Amino acid sequence: MTEEVRQALRVCPPQVRSAVTEAAQGLTPEELRFRCGTALRIFAGGRETEVPRVSVTPELLQSILSSATEHSVYAAQNTIRQGFITLAGGHRLGLCGTAVEKNGEIATLRDISSINLRIAGQHPGCADAASDFLWTHPRSCLIIGAPGSGKTTLLRDLIRQISDRFLWRVSVVDERMELACCVGGNAQFQVGAHTDVLSGVCKQCGIEMLLRTMNPQWIALDEITAEADVEAMVRASYCGVRFLATAHAISREELQRRPVYRKLMQAQLFETLMTILPNRQVRTEVM
């Protein structure tokens, strides 16, 4: 059992920690899936393994939620309504339940029915080749790949390296607190000594705020999904800032087929494209 898994399990009751430790022998857990009315399952190596000793009940889900919020669920409502809670160490709880809407927006989640405890892991050095390329080609870079291919992990290490190795000022728009995972103002992942992190704000607002306040040379953000993101990035590019970003696509051709990404390509904002292949190798090309 790795130290990361032991740290993530601290939000679980002792009997759950014990059962997982026993069932995870020989595995490297990536997620623990708590689904009400079923047995706990460990996701590792692309498959789920049942932990028959742990039956998931509403009481167990509530216990984990209470522990994760330090017994103050109300104080965590801002992220709960977005479906997650960030934990110390960069781990996070993904939440499902019944959405409560107010004025057309989700105000909170009640009656939690599923929890996905995602176990964080940093992989220093995975962006060595990518950062070497950016040193010789310091232009905005887009990272693409399939869901779960490691885009966020690569981006995180790339931020750290261009900050620490090349002393470039990097500002991060960490909308869902997945890149730096700040808890109490402290980044739970290494993102570099010359990096500033703005958490919990939409990309459009975050980009504009960082431009006004932090004088970045690079702005990094995860998962471009909306036209407003693209428009804000284009405006910022006129100020000379460069971007590191990710998008869900398996190829350049798929980027061009999707309306939002097609606009991104037409704007010619990114000059470097890094594609994470199924074997986790990274293909780099100048666009």
N, C-alpha and C positions, 0 to 999 in steps of 0.2 A: 504494500500500500504506500503510495507516494505521499509526501508531505502536503502536496496540493489537495489530494483527496481527503486527507485527514482534516485539513483546514476547512474545506467545504462542508464536511459532515458535522461541523460544530453546531449547525442550526438544527440538526436532527436529534431526537431523543436517544439516550444511551442504547436502548435495545435495537434501534435501527442502525446505529453506528456499528454495533457488534455484528449484526446480521450481514451488513454490507461487507465488512472486513473479511468475514468468513467466505461469503459467496464470490468475492472479487479476486480470490487467489488465482494468480496467473493472468489476470486481466488488467488493462489500463483503462479504468472507467473515464468516459467523456461526459456522460450525463446520467443522472438518476431520475427515472420517470415515475412519478407518483400519480396514479390515476384512481380516482375514488371508486371503490368497489372491486378493485383487482389487486393482484400482488404487485409489490414494488419490482421494477425492472432496471437493470443496469445496462446502459448502452455503451458498448466498447467494440472496436474493430468492425463497425458496420452492422452489428446485430445486437439484439436485446436478450439478456439473460435474466430469467425470473429469480426473484429472491422469495421463496415460498414462505419463509418465516415472518414476512412483513406483509400484512394485509392493510391496504390503504383505506382509511376511514376519514369522515369529515373532521373528526377530532384530531387525527394525526396531521392533516393538512393545516388545520388552524394552529396547532402547536408549532409547526415549522414556520408558518407565517409570522406568528407572534415572536418567535426567537429571532427571525431574520430582521424584524423591525425593532428589536430590543424592547418588545412589549408595548410599542407605541404605533399601532397600525395607522392611526389617524395621521401621524406625522409623515408617513410614507405615501400618503394618498396621491401625491403628484406623479410618482412613478408607477404606483399600483394601477392607476387608471390607464397607463400606457402598457400594462401587462408585464411589468418586471420589477425586480428589486435588486440593486447592486449590493454585493456583499464585500466585506474585507477580503483582500487577496485577489480581487477582480472576478470572483465567482458571481453568479447571478441566478436568481429564480425567475423562470418564465411562468406566468400565471394564466390560467383559464378559469372562467366562472360565468356568472350572470352579469352582463353589463348594465349599469344604471346610467341612463342618458339624461342630460340636462341641456336645454337650448341646442339640441342637435349634436352634442358632443358627449363622449363618455366621461362621466363624472367620477365613477369608481367601479370596482368589481366587487360583487358580493357572492356568497355561496361558492367559494372556491372549489372547483371540481378536479383540477389537475395542476400539478407543480412539476416543472422541469428544472432540476438543479444542474446547471451547466458548470462543469469544473474547468476553471481557467488554467491555461498553461502558456508561458512565454517561451519562445524559441529563439534565443539570441543567436544571430549569425545567419538566420534563414534568408536575410536580405543582403548578404555580402555582395553577390554578383550584381544585384539590382542597384545598390548604392554606388558601386564602382561605375556602373553605366551612367548614373545621374551626375556623378562628378565630372565626367567628360562630356555629358550631354545634359546640362542643367535646364531642362525644359519641363513643362507640366506633364505629369505622368498619370495615366489611367490604368488601373489594375482590374482585369476581368477574370471571371471563372464561374464555374457552377456553384450552386449553394453548397456550403460545407467544404469547399475546396481549399480554404485557407487564405482567402483574400484579406480578411481583417488582421490575421496573424502576420502576413507579409507586410501589410501597410504599417502596422505597429512597429515592426522592427526597422522598416525603412525610415520612419519618423525618427526613431532613436539614433540610427546611424548617421543620417545627414545632420542631425543636431549635434551629436557628440564627436563624430569624425571630422565633419567639415565646418562645424561652428556656424551653420546657417540658422537664422531665427525661424522657428516653426510655430505656427499657431494652429491649434486643433479645435474644430467644432465637433464636440463629442455629444451629439444630440441624444443618443440612447445610452450614453455612458458605457460604451463597449471598448473604446480605443484605450483611454487612460484609466477608466473606471475609478474616478476620484471618489474617495470616501472621506468626509470631514476635511476636504481640501487637499488630501494627499493622494497622488496618483498611485494606484495599486500595481500598475505596470511601469516598466522603465520606458520612458518616452524621450529622454534626453535632457541635458542640463540647459539647453537653449530653447526649450519648448514651453509654450504657454497653452493652457487648456481651458476652454469655455464649455461647460457641461450643461446638458438639459435644455438647450435652446435649439429652435429650428435652424436648419442650415442657412436659409436666406437671411434671417436676423443675425445669426452668429457671424457670418462672413462680413456683413456691414459693420457690426460692432468691433470686430477684431481689426478691420482696416482703420477704423477711427482711433483705436486705443493702443494697439500693440505693435504697429509698424512691422508686420511680418514680411519675410522674404518668401516664405512658403505658407500656404494654408492647406491643412489636411482634413479630409472628411470621408466618412464611410457611407456607402450605399446611396448613390444618386438615384432618386426615384421620381422626382417631380420637375415640371417645367420651371417652377419658381427657383429651384436649386440651380438649374442651368443658367437662368437669366441673371441671378446674383453672381455667379461665377464669371460670366462674360463681363459684367460691369466691373468686377474687381480686377479682371485681367488688364483692363485699360490703365490701372494704377501700377502695373509692373509686377504684381504678385504672381507667383507660380503655384500650381495646385498638385496635390497628391490626392487621389480619390479612387473609389472602387465602384463597380457596377456589376449587376448580375447579367452575365452573358457568357456563352461558351466560345464565341468567336467574333471576329470583326464583322462578319456578315450578319450575325444575329443583332449586333449593335445597330447596324444600318436598317434592320427591319422594324425596330421598335421606335415609335414616334418620338419619345423623349430623348432617346439616345441618338436618333437621327439628327435632331436639332443640335445636339452636342457635337456631333461629327461635322455638321455644316458650319458651326461656329469656329471650327479649327482651333479650339482652345487647347487640346492636348496634342503634343507632338510625339510623345512616347506612349506606346501601348505594351503592357505586360500581360500576357495570357497565361493563367495557371492551367496546365494540361492535366488530363486524368491521372498521370503518373506523378503529379505534384511538381514536375519540372516547370520552369518559367521560361516562356519564349518572349523575347524582347524585340520590338521592331519600331522603327521610326515611321510615324504616320505621314 
